[in-house]
Amino acid sequence: MTRRITRRATLGAAGALMTPALLRQGAAQTPTTVTMWTFLDPSRPGGRETALKRSIESFEAAHPSIRIRVEPQVWTTLGEKFVLGHNSRNAPDIGWVNAENMGLILNTDAAADLKPLIVDHWPAGHRADLLLPAWLDSLTVEGRLLAMPIMASTWVLMVRRDLMKAAGVGDADLRTWDGVTEAARKMTRDTNGDGQPDVWGLGIGLATERFSVTPAVLAAIGAQGGLFGDACRAQFANPAGARALAWQADLITRHRVVPREAVAMTSDDAIDQFAAGRYAMQIVANSRFEQIQRTAAGWNREDLGMLPIPNWTTERPGPTLISGWSAVVWRNSPRLREATRFVEHMTSPATMALWTDPGAQVPMLRSLLDTPAMAEPRNAPQRQVAEMFGASGLAMPGQCNWARTLADFNLATQQVVLGQRSVEDALKRAERATQDRQ
Protein backbone atom coordinates (compact mmCIF):
# COMPACT_ATOMS: atom_id res chain seq x y z
CA MET A 1 0.00 0.00 0.00
CA THR A 2 2.83 2.36 0.89
CA ARG A 3 4.59 1.62 -2.39
CA ARG A 4 1.36 2.28 -4.30
CA ILE A 5 0.72 5.58 -2.55
CA THR A 6 4.32 6.67 -3.01
CA ARG A 7 4.17 5.82 -6.72
CA ARG A 8 0.96 7.78 -7.14
CA ALA A 9 2.40 10.73 -5.31
CA THR A 10 5.53 10.59 -7.43
CA LEU A 11 3.52 10.46 -10.64
CA GLY A 12 1.29 13.25 -9.46
CA ALA A 13 4.24 15.46 -8.63
CA ALA A 14 5.90 14.72 -11.93
CA GLY A 15 2.65 15.44 -13.74
CA ALA A 16 2.30 18.73 -11.93
CA LEU A 17 5.84 19.68 -12.87
CA MET A 18 5.41 18.66 -16.51
CA THR A 19 1.93 20.06 -17.14
CA PRO A 20 2.94 23.53 -18.46
CA ALA A 21 5.44 22.05 -20.90
CA LEU A 22 3.03 19.36 -22.00
CA LEU A 23 0.32 21.92 -22.51
CA ARG A 24 2.60 24.03 -24.67
CA GLN A 25 3.62 20.97 -26.67
CA GLY A 26 0.01 19.87 -27.03
CA ALA A 27 -1.05 23.33 -28.19
CA ALA A 28 1.68 23.31 -30.80
CA GLN A 29 0.55 19.93 -32.07
CA THR A 30 -3.16 20.78 -32.25
CA PRO A 31 -3.96 21.43 -35.92
CA THR A 32 -5.64 24.64 -37.01
CA THR A 33 -8.94 23.81 -38.71
CA VAL A 34 -9.95 25.89 -41.74
CA THR A 35 -13.65 25.74 -42.60
CA MET A 36 -14.67 25.89 -46.25
CA TRP A 37 -18.14 26.12 -47.76
CA THR A 38 -18.53 24.59 -51.20
CA PHE A 39 -21.13 22.67 -53.16
CA LEU A 40 -18.76 19.69 -53.45
CA ASP A 41 -18.57 16.84 -50.96
CA PRO A 42 -15.15 15.15 -51.13
CA SER A 43 -16.61 12.02 -49.51
CA ARG A 44 -18.92 11.40 -52.47
CA PRO A 45 -18.13 9.98 -55.93
CA GLY A 46 -17.47 12.21 -58.92
CA GLY A 47 -14.56 13.72 -60.78
CA ARG A 48 -14.68 17.13 -59.10
CA GLU A 49 -15.20 15.56 -55.70
CA THR A 50 -12.17 13.32 -56.20
CA ALA A 51 -10.07 16.27 -57.33
CA LEU A 52 -11.01 18.24 -54.21
CA LYS A 53 -10.30 15.26 -51.97
CA ARG A 54 -6.82 14.78 -53.46
CA SER A 55 -6.10 18.50 -53.21
CA ILE A 56 -6.98 18.50 -49.52
CA GLU A 57 -4.92 15.38 -48.88
CA SER A 58 -1.82 16.78 -50.56
CA PHE A 59 -2.19 20.12 -48.75
CA GLU A 60 -2.60 18.52 -45.33
CA ALA A 61 0.40 16.27 -45.98
CA ALA A 62 2.51 19.34 -46.75
CA HIS A 63 0.99 21.36 -43.88
CA PRO A 64 0.47 18.95 -40.95
CA SER A 65 -0.54 21.81 -38.66
CA ILE A 66 -3.59 22.70 -40.82
CA ARG A 67 -6.76 20.71 -41.41
CA ILE A 68 -9.45 21.55 -43.99
CA ARG A 69 -13.05 20.96 -42.95
CA VAL A 70 -15.49 20.99 -45.85
CA GLU A 71 -19.11 21.91 -45.10
CA PRO A 72 -21.14 21.24 -48.28
CA GLN A 73 -23.89 23.75 -49.07
CA VAL A 74 -26.66 24.11 -51.64
CA TRP A 75 -24.87 25.60 -54.64
CA THR A 76 -27.41 28.34 -55.35
CA THR A 77 -27.12 29.84 -51.83
CA LEU A 78 -23.35 29.95 -51.33
CA GLY A 79 -22.77 33.62 -52.20
CA GLU A 80 -25.74 34.91 -50.24
CA LYS A 81 -24.96 32.75 -47.19
CA PHE A 82 -21.34 33.94 -47.18
CA VAL A 83 -22.40 37.60 -47.05
CA LEU A 84 -24.97 36.85 -44.35
CA GLY A 85 -22.28 35.04 -42.39
CA HIS A 86 -19.98 38.04 -42.75
CA ASN A 87 -22.68 40.40 -41.51
CA SER A 88 -23.22 38.22 -38.44
CA ARG A 89 -19.44 37.74 -38.00
CA ASN A 90 -19.85 34.00 -38.49
CA ALA A 91 -18.66 33.38 -42.05
CA PRO A 92 -16.49 30.39 -42.97
CA ASP A 93 -12.79 30.94 -43.55
CA ILE A 94 -13.25 30.14 -47.26
CA GLY A 95 -16.38 30.29 -49.38
CA TRP A 96 -16.97 29.22 -52.95
CA VAL A 97 -19.02 31.68 -55.01
CA ASN A 98 -20.14 31.33 -58.61
CA ALA A 99 -19.86 34.11 -61.18
CA GLU A 100 -23.59 34.83 -61.18
CA ASN A 101 -23.47 35.71 -57.47
CA MET A 102 -20.07 37.38 -57.39
CA GLY A 103 -21.63 40.85 -57.32
CA LEU A 104 -22.81 40.04 -53.78
CA ILE A 105 -19.15 39.73 -52.75
CA LEU A 106 -17.59 42.50 -54.81
CA ASN A 107 -20.06 45.07 -53.51
CA THR A 108 -19.35 44.32 -49.82
CA ASP A 109 -16.30 44.34 -47.55
CA ALA A 110 -16.54 40.60 -46.83
CA ALA A 111 -13.54 39.41 -48.86
CA ALA A 112 -9.83 39.65 -48.18
CA ASP A 113 -7.55 41.13 -50.83
CA LEU A 114 -5.72 38.16 -52.35
CA LYS A 115 -3.43 40.18 -54.60
CA PRO A 116 -0.68 40.82 -52.01
CA LEU A 117 -1.32 37.44 -50.38
CA ILE A 118 -1.17 35.25 -53.50
CA VAL A 119 -0.86 36.92 -56.90
CA ASP A 120 2.11 39.13 -56.04
CA HIS A 121 4.05 35.95 -55.31
CA TRP A 122 3.29 34.21 -58.60
CA PRO A 123 6.33 33.12 -60.61
CA ALA A 124 7.11 34.95 -63.82
CA GLY A 125 4.92 33.84 -66.70
CA HIS A 126 2.09 32.42 -64.57
CA ARG A 127 -0.43 35.10 -65.48
CA ALA A 128 0.37 34.67 -69.17
CA ASP A 129 -0.44 30.98 -68.74
CA LEU A 130 -4.02 31.70 -67.56
CA LEU A 131 -6.68 30.60 -70.01
CA LEU A 132 -9.05 33.39 -68.91
CA PRO A 133 -7.08 36.36 -67.53
CA ALA A 134 -10.14 38.57 -68.09
CA TRP A 135 -11.94 36.55 -65.44
CA LEU A 136 -9.27 37.45 -62.89
CA ASP A 137 -9.69 41.11 -63.88
CA SER A 138 -13.46 40.90 -63.37
CA LEU A 139 -12.84 39.88 -59.74
CA THR A 140 -10.67 42.95 -59.09
CA VAL A 141 -12.16 46.10 -57.56
CA GLU A 142 -9.98 49.22 -57.22
CA GLY A 143 -6.84 47.11 -57.42
CA ARG A 144 -8.02 44.58 -54.85
CA LEU A 145 -8.46 40.94 -55.95
CA LEU A 146 -11.43 39.75 -53.94
CA ALA A 147 -11.70 36.17 -55.23
CA MET A 148 -9.49 33.59 -56.89
CA PRO A 149 -10.84 31.55 -59.85
CA ILE A 150 -10.91 27.80 -59.21
CA MET A 151 -12.71 26.23 -62.13
CA ALA A 152 -14.26 27.76 -65.23
CA SER A 153 -17.53 26.63 -66.72
CA THR A 154 -20.07 27.81 -69.21
CA TRP A 155 -23.40 26.74 -70.60
CA VAL A 156 -23.54 24.55 -73.67
CA LEU A 157 -26.19 22.79 -75.69
CA MET A 158 -26.04 19.17 -74.58
CA VAL A 159 -27.57 16.71 -77.01
CA ARG A 160 -28.43 13.05 -77.42
CA ARG A 161 -26.64 12.12 -80.62
CA ASP A 162 -28.58 8.88 -80.98
CA LEU A 163 -31.88 10.81 -81.03
CA MET A 164 -30.42 13.36 -83.42
CA LYS A 165 -29.39 10.62 -85.82
CA ALA A 166 -32.78 8.93 -85.64
CA ALA A 167 -34.51 12.25 -86.41
CA GLY A 168 -32.12 13.23 -89.19
CA VAL A 169 -30.77 16.22 -87.26
CA GLY A 170 -27.15 17.35 -87.71
CA ASP A 171 -24.93 19.78 -85.83
CA ALA A 172 -25.45 22.46 -88.49
CA ASP A 173 -29.21 22.36 -87.83
CA LEU A 174 -28.58 23.53 -84.26
CA ARG A 175 -26.67 26.71 -84.96
CA THR A 176 -29.76 28.92 -84.60
CA TRP A 177 -32.59 29.07 -82.08
CA ASP A 178 -35.12 28.51 -84.85
CA GLY A 179 -33.11 25.45 -85.85
CA VAL A 180 -33.31 24.22 -82.26
CA THR A 181 -37.09 24.61 -82.37
CA GLU A 182 -37.39 22.54 -85.55
CA ALA A 183 -34.98 19.89 -84.29
CA ALA A 184 -36.87 19.69 -80.99
CA ARG A 185 -40.10 19.16 -82.91
CA LYS A 186 -38.54 16.24 -84.80
CA MET A 187 -37.14 14.65 -81.65
CA THR A 188 -40.28 14.94 -79.51
CA ARG A 189 -41.67 11.40 -79.54
CA ASP A 190 -44.63 9.45 -78.22
CA THR A 191 -43.13 5.96 -78.06
CA ASN A 192 -46.04 4.11 -76.44
CA GLY A 193 -48.91 5.66 -78.37
CA ASP A 194 -50.75 7.13 -75.38
CA GLY A 195 -50.89 10.60 -76.92
CA GLN A 196 -48.24 12.06 -74.55
CA PRO A 197 -44.58 12.51 -75.45
CA ASP A 198 -42.20 10.17 -73.67
CA VAL A 199 -39.19 12.06 -75.01
CA TRP A 200 -39.39 15.82 -75.30
CA GLY A 201 -37.24 17.75 -77.74
CA LEU A 202 -35.88 20.21 -75.16
CA GLY A 203 -35.62 20.29 -71.38
CA ILE A 204 -35.85 23.53 -69.37
CA GLY A 205 -36.13 24.22 -65.64
CA LEU A 206 -38.17 27.37 -65.01
CA ALA A 207 -38.52 27.37 -61.22
CA THR A 208 -37.48 30.50 -59.32
CA GLU A 209 -35.44 28.52 -56.79
CA ARG A 210 -32.44 26.36 -57.73
CA PHE A 211 -32.44 27.89 -61.19
CA SER A 212 -29.84 28.30 -63.90
CA VAL A 213 -29.39 29.85 -67.33
CA THR A 214 -32.18 29.11 -69.80
CA PRO A 215 -32.35 29.55 -73.58
CA ALA A 216 -34.17 32.89 -73.31
CA VAL A 217 -31.35 34.45 -71.28
CA LEU A 218 -28.73 33.32 -73.81
CA ALA A 219 -30.90 34.38 -76.75
CA ALA A 220 -31.30 37.88 -75.27
CA ILE A 221 -27.57 38.20 -74.56
CA GLY A 222 -26.71 36.92 -78.03
CA ALA A 223 -28.93 39.53 -79.64
CA GLN A 224 -27.57 42.56 -77.76
CA GLY A 225 -24.27 41.50 -76.18
CA GLY A 226 -25.37 41.51 -72.54
CA LEU A 227 -28.11 42.36 -70.06
CA PHE A 228 -26.64 45.52 -68.49
CA GLY A 229 -25.63 48.98 -69.56
CA ASP A 230 -23.34 51.41 -67.75
CA ALA A 231 -23.27 51.25 -63.95
CA CYS A 232 -25.03 47.85 -64.05
CA ARG A 233 -28.23 49.36 -65.42
CA ALA A 234 -30.52 46.44 -66.36
CA GLN A 235 -31.44 46.53 -70.04
CA PHE A 236 -33.50 43.69 -71.45
CA ALA A 237 -37.11 44.93 -71.50
CA ASN A 238 -36.67 45.73 -75.19
CA PRO A 239 -37.31 44.06 -78.56
CA ALA A 240 -34.33 41.69 -78.16
CA GLY A 241 -35.52 40.54 -74.76
CA ALA A 242 -39.15 40.29 -75.89
CA ARG A 243 -38.20 38.10 -78.85
CA ALA A 244 -36.23 35.76 -76.59
CA LEU A 245 -38.93 35.50 -73.93
CA ALA A 246 -41.78 35.00 -76.40
CA TRP A 247 -39.82 32.28 -78.18
CA GLN A 248 -39.12 30.44 -74.92
CA ALA A 249 -42.77 30.53 -73.89
CA ASP A 250 -43.80 29.32 -77.36
CA LEU A 251 -41.65 26.24 -76.92
CA ILE A 252 -44.25 25.14 -74.34
CA THR A 253 -47.50 26.65 -75.53
CA ARG A 254 -47.25 26.66 -79.34
CA HIS A 255 -44.53 24.27 -80.46
CA ARG A 256 -45.13 21.79 -77.62
CA VAL A 257 -41.54 20.58 -77.53
CA VAL A 258 -41.06 21.39 -73.81
CA PRO A 259 -43.40 19.90 -71.18
CA ARG A 260 -45.69 22.33 -69.38
CA GLU A 261 -44.43 21.01 -66.05
CA ALA A 262 -41.18 22.84 -66.81
CA VAL A 263 -42.67 25.96 -65.16
CA ALA A 264 -42.26 24.26 -61.75
CA MET A 265 -39.06 22.34 -62.44
CA THR A 266 -35.70 23.33 -60.95
CA SER A 267 -32.58 23.21 -63.09
CA ASP A 268 -31.40 20.18 -61.11
CA ASP A 269 -34.73 18.44 -61.74
CA ALA A 270 -34.37 19.10 -65.46
CA ILE A 271 -30.82 17.74 -65.49
CA ASP A 272 -31.97 14.59 -63.71
CA GLN A 273 -34.73 14.17 -66.31
CA PHE A 274 -32.23 14.66 -69.13
CA ALA A 275 -29.98 11.96 -67.65
CA ALA A 276 -33.02 9.71 -67.30
CA GLY A 277 -33.62 9.93 -71.04
CA ARG A 278 -36.65 12.20 -71.07
CA TYR A 279 -35.14 15.07 -73.09
CA ALA A 280 -33.24 15.11 -76.37
CA MET A 281 -31.49 18.47 -75.75
CA GLN A 282 -30.88 20.85 -72.91
CA ILE A 283 -28.88 23.94 -72.00
CA VAL A 284 -26.58 22.71 -69.22
CA ALA A 285 -23.36 23.86 -67.58
CA ASN A 286 -20.50 21.96 -69.22
CA SER A 287 -19.28 20.98 -65.74
CA ARG A 288 -22.25 18.59 -65.52
CA PHE A 289 -21.09 16.52 -68.51
CA GLU A 290 -19.34 13.87 -66.42
CA GLN A 291 -22.24 13.70 -63.96
CA ILE A 292 -24.82 13.20 -66.72
CA GLN A 293 -22.72 10.49 -68.34
CA ARG A 294 -22.31 8.77 -64.99
CA THR A 295 -26.06 8.82 -64.22
CA ALA A 296 -27.36 8.15 -67.75
CA ALA A 297 -30.22 5.67 -67.54
CA GLY A 298 -31.68 3.76 -70.47
CA TRP A 299 -29.32 5.18 -73.08
CA ASN A 300 -25.67 4.91 -74.04
CA ARG A 301 -23.56 7.49 -72.21
CA GLU A 302 -21.29 7.73 -75.25
CA ASP A 303 -24.19 9.34 -77.13
CA LEU A 304 -23.96 12.48 -75.00
CA GLY A 305 -22.70 15.39 -77.08
CA MET A 306 -21.97 19.05 -76.56
CA LEU A 307 -22.47 21.94 -78.99
CA PRO A 308 -21.92 25.73 -78.87
CA ILE A 309 -24.79 27.97 -77.83
CA PRO A 310 -26.97 28.87 -80.85
CA ASN A 311 -27.73 32.41 -81.96
CA TRP A 312 -30.48 33.98 -84.03
CA THR A 313 -28.32 33.87 -87.17
CA THR A 314 -25.45 31.71 -88.37
CA GLU A 315 -23.13 34.71 -88.70
CA ARG A 316 -21.64 34.13 -85.25
CA PRO A 317 -22.12 31.61 -82.42
CA GLY A 318 -24.12 32.45 -79.37
CA PRO A 319 -22.41 33.70 -76.20
CA THR A 320 -20.08 31.40 -74.27
CA LEU A 321 -20.62 32.99 -70.86
CA ILE A 322 -17.59 32.83 -68.59
CA SER A 323 -18.86 31.40 -65.35
CA GLY A 324 -17.60 28.94 -62.78
CA TRP A 325 -16.43 28.99 -59.18
CA SER A 326 -14.02 31.20 -57.30
CA ALA A 327 -12.71 31.06 -53.74
CA VAL A 328 -13.30 33.95 -51.36
CA VAL A 329 -11.35 34.29 -48.11
CA TRP A 330 -13.23 35.98 -45.28
CA ARG A 331 -11.38 39.18 -44.41
CA ASN A 332 -12.23 38.79 -40.69
CA SER A 333 -11.14 35.16 -40.46
CA PRO A 334 -8.98 34.40 -37.41
CA ARG A 335 -7.29 31.84 -39.68
CA LEU A 336 -6.64 34.21 -42.57
CA ARG A 337 -3.06 33.03 -43.15
CA GLU A 338 -3.98 29.34 -43.17
CA ALA A 339 -7.06 29.89 -45.34
CA THR A 340 -5.02 31.87 -47.86
CA ARG A 341 -2.44 29.11 -48.01
CA PHE A 342 -5.10 26.58 -48.97
CA VAL A 343 -6.63 28.84 -51.61
CA GLU A 344 -3.15 29.31 -53.06
CA HIS A 345 -2.72 25.52 -53.09
CA MET A 346 -6.20 24.93 -54.53
CA THR A 347 -5.43 27.24 -57.47
CA SER A 348 -1.83 26.15 -58.01
CA PRO A 349 -0.72 24.43 -61.24
CA ALA A 350 -0.61 21.05 -59.45
CA THR A 351 -4.22 21.30 -58.29
CA MET A 352 -5.33 22.87 -61.57
CA ALA A 353 -4.13 19.64 -63.17
CA LEU A 354 -6.39 17.72 -60.77
CA TRP A 355 -9.41 19.86 -61.63
CA THR A 356 -8.75 18.92 -65.26
CA ASP A 357 -8.08 15.24 -64.62
CA PRO A 358 -9.85 13.56 -62.82
CA GLY A 359 -12.06 16.61 -62.28
CA ALA A 360 -13.09 16.76 -65.96
CA GLN A 361 -13.06 20.58 -65.90
CA VAL A 362 -11.82 23.02 -68.52
CA PRO A 363 -8.05 23.56 -68.12
CA MET A 364 -7.49 26.90 -66.42
CA LEU A 365 -3.90 27.02 -67.65
CA ARG A 366 -2.90 27.03 -71.30
CA SER A 367 0.00 24.74 -70.52
CA LEU A 368 -2.45 22.03 -69.42
CA LEU A 369 -3.98 21.97 -72.91
CA ASP A 370 -0.72 20.49 -74.21
CA THR A 371 -0.41 17.65 -71.70
CA PRO A 372 -0.72 14.00 -72.83
CA ALA A 373 -3.85 13.57 -70.71
CA MET A 374 -5.66 16.32 -72.63
CA ALA A 375 -4.94 14.51 -75.90
CA GLU A 376 -6.96 11.51 -74.75
CA PRO A 377 -10.50 11.12 -76.18
CA ARG A 378 -12.09 11.20 -72.72
CA ASN A 379 -10.92 14.81 -72.32
CA ALA A 380 -12.26 15.99 -75.67
CA PRO A 381 -15.18 17.87 -73.97
CA GLN A 382 -12.75 20.06 -72.02
CA ARG A 383 -10.76 20.90 -75.14
CA GLN A 384 -14.00 21.67 -76.94
CA VAL A 385 -15.14 24.15 -74.28
CA ALA A 386 -11.71 25.81 -74.26
CA GLU A 387 -12.19 26.39 -77.99
CA MET A 388 -15.66 27.84 -77.34
CA PHE A 389 -14.19 30.30 -74.86
CA GLY A 390 -11.70 31.36 -77.50
CA ALA A 391 -14.37 31.79 -80.19
CA SER A 392 -17.14 33.56 -78.29
CA GLY A 393 -16.21 33.92 -74.60
CA LEU A 394 -18.12 36.68 -72.81
CA ALA A 395 -17.70 37.82 -69.20
CA MET A 396 -20.62 39.51 -67.49
CA PRO A 397 -19.69 42.61 -65.44
CA GLY A 398 -18.36 41.25 -62.14
CA GLN A 399 -20.08 43.82 -59.90
CA CYS A 400 -23.53 43.35 -61.48
CA ASN A 401 -25.88 41.10 -59.54
CA TRP A 402 -27.28 38.79 -62.20
CA ALA A 403 -27.92 35.49 -60.41
CA ARG A 404 -31.52 36.35 -59.59
CA THR A 405 -31.93 37.78 -63.09
CA LEU A 406 -32.11 34.17 -64.20
CA ALA A 407 -35.02 33.68 -61.81
CA ASP A 408 -36.59 36.91 -63.10
CA PHE A 409 -36.54 35.48 -66.63
CA ASN A 410 -38.01 32.24 -65.32
CA LEU A 411 -40.84 34.03 -63.53
CA ALA A 412 -41.57 36.11 -66.63
CA THR A 413 -41.74 32.92 -68.71
CA GLN A 414 -44.10 31.33 -66.19
CA GLN A 415 -46.40 34.34 -66.30
CA VAL A 416 -46.56 34.30 -70.10
CA VAL A 417 -47.08 30.53 -70.30
CA LEU A 418 -49.85 30.65 -67.69
CA GLY A 419 -51.53 33.61 -69.40
CA GLN A 420 -51.03 35.91 -66.43
CA ARG A 421 -49.13 38.67 -68.22
CA SER A 422 -48.14 39.78 -71.67
CA VAL A 423 -44.54 39.34 -72.80
CA GLU A 424 -43.88 43.07 -72.54
CA ASP A 425 -45.40 43.44 -69.06
CA ALA A 426 -43.67 40.36 -67.68
CA LEU A 427 -40.32 41.53 -69.07
CA LYS A 428 -40.68 45.04 -67.65
CA ARG A 429 -41.32 43.59 -64.21
CA ALA A 430 -38.32 41.27 -64.56
CA GLU A 431 -36.06 44.15 -65.54
CA ARG A 432 -37.31 46.25 -62.63
CA ALA A 433 -36.67 43.39 -60.18
CA THR A 434 -33.10 43.00 -61.47
CA GLN A 435 -32.48 46.73 -61.30
CA ASP A 436 -33.73 46.93 -57.70
CA ARG A 437 -30.99 44.49 -56.68
CA GLN A 438 -28.13 46.53 -58.14
Residue pairs with C-beta under 8 A, 6 or more apart in sequence:
31 64
31 65
31 66
31 67
32 65
32 66
32 67
32 335
32 338
33 66
33 67
33 68
33 69
33 335
34 66
34 67
34 68
34 69
34 93
34 94
34 335
34 338
34 339
34 342
35 69
35 71
35 92
35 93
35 94
36 68
36 69
36 70
36 71
36 92
36 93
36 94
36 95
36 96
36 339
36 342
37 71
37 72
37 73
37 78
37 81
37 82
37 92
37 94
37 95
37 96
38 52
38 70
38 72
38 73
38 78
38 95
38 96
38 325
39 72
39 73
39 74
39 75
39 78
39 96
39 325
40 46
40 48
40 49
40 52
40 70
40 72
41 49
41 70
41 72
42 49
42 50
42 52
42 53
42 56
42 70
43 49
43 53
45 294
46 290
46 291
46 294
47 290
47 358
47 359
47 360
47 361
48 151
48 287
48 290
48 355
48 359
48 360
48 361
50 358
50 359
51 351
51 354
51 355
51 358
51 359
51 361
52 70
54 354
55 345
55 346
55 351
55 354
56 68
56 70
58 345
58 350
58 351
59 66
59 68
59 341
59 342
59 345
59 346
60 66
60 67
60 68
62 345
63 338
63 341
66 338
66 341
66 342
68 342
71 92
73 81
74 210
75 98
76 209
76 210
76 211
76 403
78 95
78 96
78 97
78 98
78 101
79 95
79 97
79 98
79 101
79 102
79 104
79 105
79 403
80 101
80 104
81 95
82 91
82 92
82 95
82 97
82 104
82 105
82 110
82 328
82 330
83 104
83 105
83 108
83 110
85 91
85 92
85 95
85 330
86 108
86 109
86 110
86 330
86 332
89 332
91 110
91 330
91 332
91 333
92 330
93 329
93 330
93 333
93 335
93 336
93 338
93 339
94 327
94 328
94 329
94 330
94 339
94 342
94 343
95 327
95 328
95 330
96 150
96 325
96 326
96 327
96 328
97 104
97 105
97 147
97 325
97 326
97 328
98 323
98 324
98 325
98 326
98 403
99 135
99 321
99 322
99 323
99 324
99 326
99 395
99 396
99 398
100 323
100 396
100 402
100 403
100 406
101 401
101 403
102 138
102 139
102 147
102 326
102 398
103 232
103 398
103 399
103 400
103 401
103 402
103 403
104 401
104 403
105 111
105 146
105 147
105 328
106 139
106 141
106 146
106 147
106 398
106 399
107 399
107 401
109 331
110 328
110 330
110 331
111 146
111 147
111 328
111 329
111 330
111 331
112 146
112 328
112 329
112 330
112 331
112 333
112 336
112 340
113 144
113 145
113 146
113 331
114 145
114 146
114 147
114 148
114 329
114 340
114 343
115 140
115 143
115 144
115 145
117 329
117 340
117 344
118 145
118 148
118 340
118 343
118 344
118 347
119 127
119 145
126 349
127 133
127 136
129 365
129 366
129 367
130 136
130 364
130 365
130 366
131 152
131 362
131 363
131 364
131 365
131 366
131 369
131 386
131 389
132 149
132 152
132 322
132 364
132 389
132 393
132 395
134 322
134 393
134 395
135 149
135 152
135 322
135 324
135 395
136 145
136 149
138 322
138 395
138 396
138 397
138 398
139 145
139 146
139 147
139 148
139 149
139 326
139 398
140 146
141 398
141 399
146 328
147 326
147 327
147 328
148 326
148 327
148 343
148 347
149 324
149 325
149 326
149 347
149 364
150 324
150 325
150 326
150 327
150 346
150 347
150 355
150 364
151 287
151 324
151 325
151 355
151 359
151 361
151 362
151 364
152 322
152 323
152 324
152 361
152 362
152 364
152 389
153 285
153 286
153 287
153 323
153 324
153 325
153 361
153 362
153 385
154 285
154 286
154 320
154 321
154 322
154 323
154 324
154 385
154 388
154 389
154 393
155 212
155 213
155 218
155 283
155 284
155 285
155 286
155 309
155 321
155 323
156 283
156 284
156 285
156 286
156 306
156 307
156 308
156 309
156 385
156 388
157 174
157 180
157 281
157 282
157 283
157 306
157 307
157 308
157 309
157 310
158 274
158 281
158 282
158 283
158 284
158 288
158 289
158 292
158 304
158 305
158 306
158 307
159 174
159 280
159 281
159 304
159 305
159 306
159 307
160 187
160 277
160 279
160 280
160 281
160 299
160 303
160 304
160 305
161 303
161 304
161 305
162 299
162 300
162 303
163 187
163 199
163 280
163 303
164 170
164 183
164 187
164 280
164 305
166 187
167 183
167 186
167 187
167 280
168 186
169 183
169 186
169 187
171 307
173 179
173 182
173 183
174 180
174 183
174 281
174 307
174 310
175 308
175 310
175 311
175 314
175 317
176 310
176 311
176 312
176 313
176 314
177 215
177 219
177 247
177 310
177 311
177 312
178 312
179 310
180 202
180 215
180 281
180 310
181 247
181 251
181 255
181 257
183 201
183 280
183 281
184 200
184 201
184 202
184 251
184 255
184 257
184 258
184 280
184 281
185 201
185 255
185 257
186 201
187 199
187 201
187 280
187 281
188 197
188 199
188 200
188 201
188 256
188 257
188 280
189 197
189 198
189 199
190 196
190 197
190 198
191 198
191 199
192 198
197 259
198 278
199 277
199 278
199 279
199 280
200 257
200 258
200 259
200 278
200 279
200 280
201 257
201 258
201 279
201 280
201 281
202 215
202 251
202 257
202 258
202 279
202 280
202 281
202 282
203 258
203 262
203 270
203 271
203 273
203 274
203 278
203 279
203 281
203 282
204 214
204 215
204 248
204 251
204 258
204 262
204 265
204 270
204 282
204 283
205 211
205 212
205 214
205 262
205 265
205 266
205 267
205 268
205 269
205 270
205 271
205 410
206 214
206 262
206 263
206 264
206 265
206 410
206 413
206 414
207 263
207 264
207 265
207 266
207 267
207 269
207 410
208 407
208 410
208 411
208 414
209 266
209 407
210 266
210 267
210 268
211 266
211 267
211 406
211 407
211 410
212 267
212 285
212 406
213 283
213 285
213 321
213 406
214 248
214 283
214 406
214 409
214 410
214 413
215 244
215 247
215 248
215 251
215 283
216 244
216 245
216 247
216 248
216 409
216 413
217 227
217 244
217 405
217 406
217 409
218 283
218 309
218 318
218 319
218 321
219 243
219 244
219 247
219 248
219 311
219 312
219 318
220 227
220 236
220 240
220 241
220 243
220 244
220 245
220 409
221 227
221 318
221 319
221 321
221 394
222 309
222 310
222 311
222 312
222 318
222 319
223 240
223 243
223 244
223 311
223 312
224 235
224 236
224 238
224 240
224 241
225 394
226 235
226 394
226 396
226 397
227 234
227 235
227 236
227 396
227 400
227 402
227 405
227 434
228 234
228 235
228 396
228 397
228 400
228 402
229 235
231 438
232 397
232 399
232 400
232 401
232 438
233 435
233 438
234 405
234 431
234 432
234 434
234 435
234 438
235 431
236 427
236 430
236 431
236 434
237 424
237 427
237 428
237 430
237 431
241 427
241 431
242 423
242 424
242 427
243 312
245 409
245 412
245 413
245 416
245 423
245 426
245 427
246 416
246 423
248 413
249 413
249 416
249 417
249 423
251 257
251 258
252 258
252 259
252 260
252 262
252 263
252 417
253 417
260 417
262 270
263 413
263 414
263 417
263 418
265 273
270 279
270 282
271 282
271 284
271 288
271 291
271 292
272 295
273 279
274 282
274 284
274 292
275 291
275 292
275 295
275 296
275 297
276 297
276 298
277 296
277 297
277 298
277 299
283 309
284 292
285 323
286 306
286 362
286 381
286 385
287 324
287 360
287 361
289 304
289 306
289 360
289 381
290 360
292 304
293 301
293 304
294 301
296 304
306 381
306 384
306 385
308 317
308 318
308 320
308 388
308 391
308 392
309 317
309 318
309 319
309 320
309 392
310 317
310 318
311 317
311 318
316 392
317 388
317 391
317 392
318 392
319 392
319 394
320 385
320 388
320 389
320 391
320 392
320 393
320 394
321 394
321 395
321 396
322 389
322 393
322 394
322 395
322 396
327 343
327 346
327 347
329 336
329 339
329 340
329 343
330 336
330 339
333 339
345 351
347 364
349 365
349 367
352 363
352 364
352 365
352 368
353 368
353 371
355 361
355 364
356 362
356 363
356 364
356 368
356 373
356 374
356 379
356 382
357 373
357 374
357 379
360 379
360 381
360 382
361 382
362 382
362 385
362 386
362 389
363 369
363 374
363 382
363 386
368 374
369 383
369 386
373 379
374 382
374 383
396 402
400 438
401 434
401 437
401 438
402 434
404 433
404 434
404 437
405 430
405 434
408 429
408 430
408 431
408 433
408 434
409 430
411 426
411 430
412 421
412 423
412 426
412 427
412 429
412 430
413 426
414 420
415 421
415 426
416 422
416 423
416 426
420 426
421 429
